[in-house]
Amino acid sequence: MNQYLLLRRLRGPLILVTIGVMALLNQYDVLSFGRSWPLILIVIGILMLAERISLTQMPPPPPGGYYPQGYVPSPPVQPVAGQAESNYAAQSQEEGKH
């Protein structure tokens, strides 16, 4: 798995664990929640820094753009001349029958 994706997936759980530890410390009167809230900002900052570091260590995408493994882009669909008008006419005829 990509290290960047791993860090992105761990962001939410780590923030929840941090809030839980802060609540536990507040419950046991070790550190009040009002004084420990900067811990959340510190955890978020460390995670963002780790994500940036992992992005710089990744190889650059190919010149044509990046496609995930197994993805094959489909070519753009070009409408056939006159097809749009015939579809509109058929649709308007169906609506007139109702």
N, C-alpha and C positions, 0 to 999 in steps of 0.2 A: 504494500500500500504506500502511496505517496505520503511523505512526511508532512507536507503542508495540509493534506486532507485530514490526516490523523490529528493534527493540532486544531484544525477547525472543528472537528467532531468532539474534541475534548473540552472545548471552550465552555459550553453551557454547564456540563457536569462539574467542572472545576470551580466555576463561579458559585454554583449551588453548594458545593462542599465548603467553600470559603464562608458563605453566609451561615451555613450550619455551625461551623466552628466558632464564628463570631457570636451566634446566639447561645451556644454552649458556654463560652467564656462569660457572656453577660449573665447567664443563669447562675453560674457559680461565683459571681461577683469578682472575677479575676480582672476583666477588662470590660468597661461599659460599651454598649453598642454605639453610643454617641462619640466615643473616642476611637473606636476601631473601624469606622466606615472607610477610612482611606485604604484599608487592606483590599477592598474590592477594586479600587482604582489601580493599586499596585499589581494585583493578579491579572487584571485586564491588560495592563501595560506590558507585563512580562509575556503574556500569551501573544500579543500583537508583535512584540519584538521577535519572538521565536518564529512566528509565521513569516515575517519579513526575511529572517535569516534563512529559513528553509526555501523560500522563493528564490533567493539569490544563488542557492546551491543547485537549483534545478537547471537542466540544460535548456537552452532557448528553444522556442517552438520552431517547426520547420518554416521556410519562407512562404509557403502557400497558406499558412494558417494551421491551427491545431484542431485535429479531430480525435476524439477518444478512440481507443483501440476497438476495432470491429465496426466502427461507424463508417458508412459509405455515403457521402452526400449525393442526393438525387439531383439530376440536372433540372434547371428551371423549366416549367411547363409553358410552352408557347401556345396561345390559342390559335386554332385554325381559322383562317379568314372566313367570315360569314357564319361561324359556329355560334358566336355570342348572339347574333341577331336571330338565328333560328331557334335557339334555346329560349330567348325572350318571347318569340312569337308562340312557341308551343306552350309556354307557361301562361301567357295571357289567354290562349284558347281554353286551357283547362279551367282557369278562373271564371271564364264566361259561362261554362257549363253549369257551375254551381248556382 
